Amino acid sequence: MKQQYIIYLGLLSLAACGPAQNDPGPGGVTVGEAKALDEAAEMLDERNAPPEDISNQESAQ
């Protein structure tokens, strides 16, 4: 029983690993800001895409 508890505790501690939203990210911005910038760039790319590219993406899904 004690061994299972230790394994469970180890898995929980590993799940907490990873960058936080306010950790420094690429280009001097935080991780959260970098993610928001990536999402905004993707939205702009979709908006500026030619109509035939958008119809091809919708039919592929």
N, CA, C and O atoms as a GROMACS GRO file, in nm:
protein
  244
    1MET      N    1   0.083  -0.119   0.000
    1MET     CA    2   0.000   0.000   0.000
    1MET      C    3   0.087   0.125   0.000
    1MET      O    4   0.059   0.221  -0.071
    2LYS      N    5   0.194   0.123   0.080
    2LYS     CA    6   0.281   0.239   0.089
    2LYS      C    7   0.353   0.262  -0.045
    2LYS      O    8   0.376   0.377  -0.083
    3GLN      N    9   0.387   0.156  -0.114
    3GLN     CA   10   0.454   0.168  -0.243
    3GLN      C   11   0.361   0.233  -0.346
    3GLN      O   12   0.406   0.314  -0.427
    4GLN      N   13   0.234   0.198  -0.344
    4GLN     CA   14   0.138   0.258  -0.436
    4GLN      C   15   0.124   0.407  -0.408
    4GLN      O   16   0.112   0.487  -0.500
    5TYR      N   17   0.125   0.444  -0.282
    5TYR     CA   18   0.115   0.585  -0.244
    5TYR      C   19   0.235   0.663  -0.297
    5TYR      O   20   0.219   0.775  -0.346
    6ILE      N   21   0.353   0.606  -0.287
    6ILE     CA   22   0.474   0.672  -0.334
    6ILE      C   23   0.470   0.689  -0.486
    6ILE      O   24   0.508   0.794  -0.538
    7ILE      N   25   0.424   0.587  -0.557
    7ILE     CA   26   0.414   0.594  -0.702
    7ILE      C   27   0.312   0.702  -0.741
    7ILE      O   28   0.337   0.782  -0.832
    8TYR      N   29   0.200   0.703  -0.674
    8TYR     CA   30   0.096   0.802  -0.702
    8TYR      C   31   0.149   0.944  -0.677
    8TYR      O   32   0.122   1.034  -0.756
    9LEU      N   33   0.221   0.964  -0.569
    9LEU     CA   34   0.278   1.094  -0.536
    9LEU      C   35   0.381   1.135  -0.642
    9LEU      O   36   0.388   1.253  -0.679
   10GLY      N   37   0.459   1.042  -0.689
   10GLY     CA   38   0.557   1.071  -0.794
   10GLY      C   39   0.491   1.113  -0.924
   10GLY      O   40   0.537   1.206  -0.990
   11LEU      N   41   0.384   1.045  -0.961
   11LEU     CA   42   0.312   1.081  -1.083
   11LEU      C   43   0.248   1.219  -1.072
   11LEU      O   44   0.247   1.295  -1.168
   12LEU      N   45   0.196   1.250  -0.956
   12LEU     CA   46   0.137   1.383  -0.935
   12LEU      C   47   0.242   1.492  -0.946
   12LEU      O   48   0.217   1.598  -1.003
   13SER      N   49   0.359   1.467  -0.892
   13SER     CA   50   0.464   1.569  -0.898
   13SER      C   51   0.512   1.588  -1.042
   13SER      O   52   0.547   1.700  -1.080
   14LEU      N   53   0.514   1.483  -1.122
   14LEU     CA   54   0.552   1.496  -1.263
   14LEU      C   55   0.445   1.573  -1.342
   14LEU      O   56   0.478   1.645  -1.436
   15ALA      N   57   0.321   1.557  -1.304
   15ALA     CA   58   0.213   1.627  -1.374
   15ALA      C   59   0.222   1.777  -1.354
   15ALA      O   60   0.172   1.854  -1.436
   16ALA      N   61   0.285   1.820  -1.247
   16ALA     CA   62   0.298   1.962  -1.219
   16ALA      C   63   0.412   2.026  -1.297
   16ALA      O   64   0.428   2.148  -1.294
   17CYS      N   65   0.493   1.946  -1.366
   17CYS     CA   66   0.605   2.000  -1.442
   17CYS      C   67   0.555   2.069  -1.569
   17CYS      O   68   0.453   2.031  -1.625
   18GLY      N   69   0.628   2.168  -1.612
   18GLY     CA   70   0.595   2.239  -1.734
   18GLY      C   71   0.598   2.389  -1.710
   18GLY      O   72   0.597   2.434  -1.596
   19PRO      N   73   0.602   2.465  -1.818
   19PRO     CA   74   0.612   2.609  -1.801
   19PRO      C   75   0.480   2.669  -1.752
   19PRO      O   76   0.373   2.630  -1.797
   20ALA      N   77   0.490   2.764  -1.662
   20ALA     CA   78   0.373   2.837  -1.615
   20ALA      C   79   0.344   2.950  -1.713
   20ALA      O   80   0.429   2.984  -1.795
   21GLN      N   81   0.226   3.008  -1.705
   21GLN     CA   82   0.188   3.114  -1.796
   21GLN      C   83   0.278   3.237  -1.784
   21GLN      O   84   0.295   3.311  -1.881
   22ASN      N   85   0.334   3.259  -1.667
   22ASN     CA   86   0.416   3.379  -1.649
   22ASN      C   87   0.566   3.350  -1.653
   22ASN      O   88   0.646   3.438  -1.620
   23ASP      N   89   0.607   3.230  -1.692
   23ASP     CA   90   0.748   3.198  -1.709
   23ASP      C   91   0.801   3.269  -1.834
   23ASP      O   92   0.726   3.290  -1.929
   24PRO      N   93   0.929   3.306  -1.836
   24PRO     CA   94   0.986   3.370  -1.955
   24PRO      C   95   0.980   3.276  -2.074
   24PRO      O   96   1.007   3.157  -2.064
   25GLY      N   97   0.943   3.332  -2.186
   25GLY     CA   98   0.934   3.253  -2.307
   25GLY      C   99   1.024   3.309  -2.415
   25GLY      O  100   1.117   3.384  -2.384
   26PRO      N  101   0.999   3.273  -2.539
   26PRO     CA  102   1.084   3.320  -2.649
   26PRO      C  103   1.065   3.468  -2.677
   26PRO      O  104   0.953   3.519  -2.668
   27GLY      N  105   1.171   3.537  -2.710
   27GLY     CA  106   1.162   3.677  -2.750
   27GLY      C  107   1.133   3.774  -2.638
   27GLY      O  108   1.089   3.885  -2.665
   28GLY      N  109   1.155   3.738  -2.514
   28GLY     CA  110   1.134   3.830  -2.403
   28GLY      C  111   0.990   3.845  -2.360
   28GLY      O  112   0.958   3.936  -2.284
   29VAL      N  113   0.902   3.758  -2.406
   29VAL     CA  114   0.762   3.762  -2.362
   29VAL      C  115   0.736   3.639  -2.276
   29VAL      O  116   0.815   3.544  -2.277
   30THR      N  117   0.626   3.639  -2.203
   30THR     CA  118   0.593   3.523  -2.120
   30THR      C  119   0.535   3.412  -2.207
   30THR      O  120   0.501   3.435  -2.323
   31VAL      N  121   0.525   3.295  -2.151
   31VAL     CA  122   0.470   3.180  -2.223
   31VAL      C  123   0.327   3.207  -2.266
   31VAL      O  124   0.288   3.175  -2.378
   32GLY      N  125   0.247   3.266  -2.177
   32GLY     CA  126   0.108   3.298  -2.209
   32GLY      C  127   0.097   3.400  -2.320
   32GLY      O  128   0.012   3.387  -2.408
   33GLU      N  129   0.184   3.501  -2.317
   33GLU     CA  130   0.182   3.602  -2.422
   33GLU      C  131   0.224   3.542  -2.556
   33GLU      O  132   0.166   3.575  -2.660
   34ALA      N  133   0.324   3.454  -2.555
   34ALA     CA  134   0.368   3.390  -2.678
   34ALA      C  135   0.256   3.305  -2.738
   34ALA      O  136   0.238   3.304  -2.859
   35LYS      N  137   0.182   3.235  -2.653
   35LYS     CA  138   0.070   3.154  -2.702
   35LYS      C  139  -0.038   3.244  -2.763
   35LYS      O  140  -0.093   3.211  -2.868
   36ALA      N  141  -0.068   3.356  -2.697
   36ALA     CA  142  -0.169   3.449  -2.749
   36ALA      C  143  -0.124   3.509  -2.882
   36ALA      O  144  -0.205   3.526  -2.973
   37LEU      N  145   0.004   3.541  -2.894
   37LEU     CA  146   0.056   3.594  -3.020
   37LEU      C  147   0.049   3.491  -3.131
   37LEU      O  148   0.017   3.525  -3.245
   38ASP      N  149   0.078   3.365  -3.100
   38ASP     CA  150   0.068   3.259  -3.201
   38ASP      C  151  -0.076   3.242  -3.249
   38ASP      O  152  -0.101   3.225  -3.368
   39GLU      N  153  -0.171   3.248  -3.154
   39GLU     CA  154  -0.312   3.234  -3.192
   39GLU      C  155  -0.358   3.352  -3.277
   39GLU      O  156  -0.434   3.334  -3.372
   40ALA      N  157  -0.313   3.473  -3.243
   40ALA     CA  158  -0.350   3.591  -3.321
   40ALA      C  159  -0.290   3.584  -3.461
   40ALA      O  160  -0.357   3.620  -3.558
   41ALA      N  161  -0.167   3.538  -3.473
   41ALA     CA  162  -0.104   3.525  -3.604
   41ALA      C  163  -0.178   3.422  -3.689
   41ALA      O  164  -0.194   3.442  -3.810
   42GLU      N  165  -0.221   3.314  -3.628
   42GLU     CA  166  -0.296   3.212  -3.700
   42GLU      C  167  -0.429   3.267  -3.750
   42GLU      O  168  -0.470   3.239  -3.863
   43MET      N  169  -0.497   3.347  -3.668
   43MET     CA  170  -0.624   3.406  -3.709
   43MET      C  171  -0.602   3.503  -3.825
   43MET      O  172  -0.682   3.506  -3.918
   44LEU      N  173  -0.494   3.583  -3.820
   44LEU     CA  174  -0.466   3.675  -3.930
   44LEU      C  175  -0.432   3.600  -4.059
   44LEU      O  176  -0.474   3.640  -4.167
   45ASP      N  177  -0.356   3.491  -4.046
   45ASP     CA  178  -0.324   3.410  -4.164
   45ASP      C  179  -0.449   3.352  -4.228
   45ASP      O  180  -0.461   3.350  -4.350
   46GLU      N  181  -0.542   3.306  -4.146
   46GLU     CA  182  -0.667   3.250  -4.198
   46GLU      C  183  -0.750   3.359  -4.265
   46GLU      O  184  -0.814   3.334  -4.368
   47ARG      N  185  -0.749   3.479  -4.208
   47ARG     CA  186  -0.828   3.587  -4.264
   47ARG      C  187  -0.771   3.635  -4.397
   47ARG      O  188  -0.846   3.676  -4.485
   48ASN      N  189  -0.639   3.630  -4.413
   48ASN     CA  190  -0.574   3.676  -4.534
   48ASN      C  191  -0.554   3.566  -4.637
   48ASN      O  192  -0.499   3.592  -4.744
   49ALA      N  193  -0.597   3.445  -4.608
   49ALA     CA  194  -0.579   3.333  -4.701
   49ALA      C  195  -0.674   3.348  -4.819
   49ALA      O  196  -0.786   3.397  -4.804
   50PRO      N  197  -0.629   3.305  -4.939
   50PRO     CA  198  -0.718   3.307  -5.056
   50PRO      C  199  -0.840   3.217  -5.032
   50PRO      O  200  -0.828   3.116  -4.961
   51PRO      N  201  -0.956   3.250  -5.089
   51PRO     CA  202  -1.078   3.172  -5.065
   51PRO      C  203  -1.065   3.023  -5.099
   51PRO      O  204  -1.124   2.939  -5.031
   52GLU      N  205  -0.988   2.988  -5.203
   52GLU     CA  206  -0.977   2.846  -5.239
   52GLU      C  207  -0.903   2.766  -5.133
   52GLU      O  208  -0.931   2.648  -5.115
   53ASP      N  209  -0.807   2.830  -5.062
   53ASP     CA  210  -0.738   2.760  -4.954
   53ASP      C  211  -0.832   2.731  -4.838
   53ASP      O  212  -0.826   2.624  -4.778
   54ILE      N  213  -0.919   2.825  -4.807
   54ILE     CA  214  -1.014   2.806  -4.696
   54ILE      C  215  -1.112   2.695  -4.730
   54ILE      O  216  -1.143   2.613  -4.643
   55SER      N  217  -1.163   2.691  -4.853
   55SER     CA  218  -1.258   2.586  -4.889
   55SER      C  219  -1.192   2.449  -4.890
   55SER      O  220  -1.257   2.350  -4.858
   56ASN      N  221  -1.063   2.442  -4.926
   56ASN     CA  222  -0.991   2.314  -4.922
   56ASN      C  223  -0.972   2.266  -4.779
   56ASN      O  224  -0.980   2.146  -4.753
   57GLN      N  225  -0.946   2.358  -4.686
   57GLN     CA  226  -0.930   2.319  -4.545
   57GLN      C  227  -1.060   2.270  -4.485
   57GLN      O  228  -1.060   2.174  -4.408
   58GLU      N  229  -1.172   2.334  -4.521
   58GLU     CA  230  -1.300   2.293  -4.466
   58GLU      C  231  -1.343   2.157  -4.520
   58GLU      O  232  -1.403   2.078  -4.446
   59SER      N  233  -1.314   2.130  -4.647
   59SER     CA  234  -1.353   2.001  -4.703
   59SER      C  235  -1.265   1.888  -4.652
   59SER      O  236  -1.307   1.772  -4.648
   60ALA      N  237  -1.141   1.921  -4.611
   60ALA     CA  238  -1.050   1.818  -4.559
   60ALA      C  239  -1.090   1.773  -4.419
   60ALA      O  240  -1.055   1.663  -4.377
   61GLN      N  241  -1.163   1.855  -4.345
   61GLN     CA  242  -1.201   1.820  -4.208
   61GLN      C  243  -1.325   1.744  -4.209
   61GLN      O  244  -1.374   1.704  -4.104
   0.00000   0.00000   0.00000
